[in-house]
Amino acid sequence: MVGRDVIAEAFPVVPLAGRLVPDPGSALAWIIVGLIAGAVAARVVAGRGFGCIADIVVGIAGAFIGGYLLGLFNINGTVGFWGSIVVAFIGAAVLLSALKLVSGGRL
């Protein structure tokens, strides 16, 4: 059930003419937050970006990692758009630092 809850939070549904449809605003927000956080984290950790799509993927993965890490410190709740970027940046920086450590600095 945990996976279903994560998906439900990431892509909330809204009733439309008796049907449930995904809310495109939240998916678009994930992409925007991922792009900003991934691009900033890539430049801070690696000194350069990895391209638009890779930055988005790193940022979205970072959002999950950042949310998990902050949850370990019992920091929960809604943080808004700018807070989401900060959380995603923290997670993306941790992800890229781990990848840099594993790859021997060839990131």
N, C-alpha and C positions, 0 to 999 in steps of 0.2 A: 503494500500500500504506500510505502514511502515514495517510490518512483512516480506513482500516480499523483501524489500531493505536490511533488516538485513540478511536474508538468502542468498541473492545474494552476499553480502560482505563476509560472512563467508565461503561460498563455491562457489568461482568463477568458471565459466565454460570456457573451451577452445575448439575451433573448432578442430575436429578430423575426417577426412574423410567425411566432409559434415555434421557431427552431433555435437551436443553440449554435452560434458560429464563433470562431476565434476572434479575439479583439486584435486587429492588426497594429494598433498603436503600441501595444506592449512589445510585440516582436520587433517593431521598428526601433523602439527605445532600446532594446537589448543590443541591436546592431550599432546604434549610435554610441551607446555607452561603451560597447566593446571596441569600437574603432578608436575612440578618444583614449580610453585607458590603455589599450594595447599599443597604440602609437607612442604615447608618453612613456610607458614602461620600457618599451623596446629602445627608445632613445636614451633613457636613463641607465639601463642595465647594459645594453650592448653597444650603445653609441650610435645606433642607426635603426631605422625602421625596417620591417621585413616585407613591405607591400601592403596594400589595402586589405586584401582578404586575410592574409596571415595575421595582421594586426587585429582584425575583428575577432578571429578565432582565439588568439592569445588573450584578448580582452574579455571575451565571454567566458573562457575557461578560468581566467583570473577572477571573474565575478563569483563563480562557484567556489573557488579556492578561498578567496577573501571572505565570503560569507561564512564558510565553514570555519576558518581561522578565528574570525570575530565571534562566532558562536561558541568556540572553545573558551573564550574569555567572558562568556555570558553577556555579550553585547548583542542584543536582539532588537527588532522593531523595524519600522519603516524609516528610511533615511532620505528619501526624495531623489531627485535627478542628480544633483551635485554630490550628494553622499554616496550614491551608487557608483559614480565615477571614481571616488576615492577608494571605496571598498574594492572595486574591480582593479584599480591600479595597484593596490597592496597585493592582491592575489596574483596579478600578472607579473609583478616584480619578483614575488617569491617563486613563481613558476619559471621565469626566465633565469633567475639566479640558480635554481636547482639544475636546469638544463645546462647552464654554463659550467657549473661544477662537474656534472657528469661528463660533459663533452670535452673537458680539459681546456676550457676557455675558447673554444672554436665556434662560438655562437655568433 
